[in-house]
């Protein structure tokens, strides 16, 4: 690995219980700065050639409250729009759009519309048009998510529907998208059935939907339920927008795992579930016809010598399908894994996230750069992904308040 990583345990922990927070938007300060020495490393002579300039969208927790797992009040005001430099991954601020807790974002397949959650007590989902000339956002409309603390949003591969996950109330609504891309009528609302018997009573007293997404073909829909230790599997009727239980209705993970997010391999026959509470990844063989998940492996996201508290946050698969990455909050790292021919994972190693409480993380579509959003130190650190999957700091450190999710727009 390129960096020496001092593994210092953190005392931060995610707040417990069904209530996350309720905030009022307040203007804050947003800026960019050169990477301080503790975060920076000189860029190697290798110059990536496959990355393309594009607009990058960053979701945040907004002022004036302390975000979940936070150490200080946020100064963010909404969604930040950046322009990406394809040579070193640097981000230049283009726009800040005022919004309340737009923590998670998603783009439609054409990358002409952006959708966000509003992770408030009365959760909402919002739609924005994207100006192709400059990447800037204009609010189109917003709708109630029919639940509390909406924590995730995604768009189905056909671009006809948007679906969200309400953490506190454990339900996952589906909305039809209007022809102009604005949010239309609610067509379905799946309610999780967590029974409150999970081994972590502070986090698993009931259903907690943490992600709602389709597989890569849009054939099946997956409700990742942290409170119930299961991934519910559904089918979406593209004509009506209705949800129905799949023939294989769910897949369990180890009791107490607290599944948070999942990702599908580009070959469509493997799925990976990131377990927040036990800091593990569950590997499944996936049958895309039946929507069935067959367990293959559990692997820790932490080094064997780590002592302290940790929760995982984000999971991403490299476009090549050869590598997988996740963020660790507490260990404050990005874990890197190689994916073998069977889909199982082998550890490559760990890199410091260059900050504290790395919540969001994403890989640019070319597979050149990995961006990790450090919520509690208000920075996004940029890594170059080497040919063997190892991470190397580019020297780019973007100072931006309370970053949570990083999503990529169309090439410029």
Helices and strands as residue ranges (DSSP letters): E 54-60, E 78-84, E 91-98, E 105-107, E 113-118, E 124-130, E 137-144, E 150-155, E 161-166, E 171-177, E 183-191, E 209-214, E 220-225, E 230-236, E 243-252, E 259-264, E 270-275, E 280-287, E 292-300, E 311-317, E 323-329, E 333-339, E 345-352, E 358-363, E 369-374, G 375-377, E 379-385, E 391-399, E 403-411
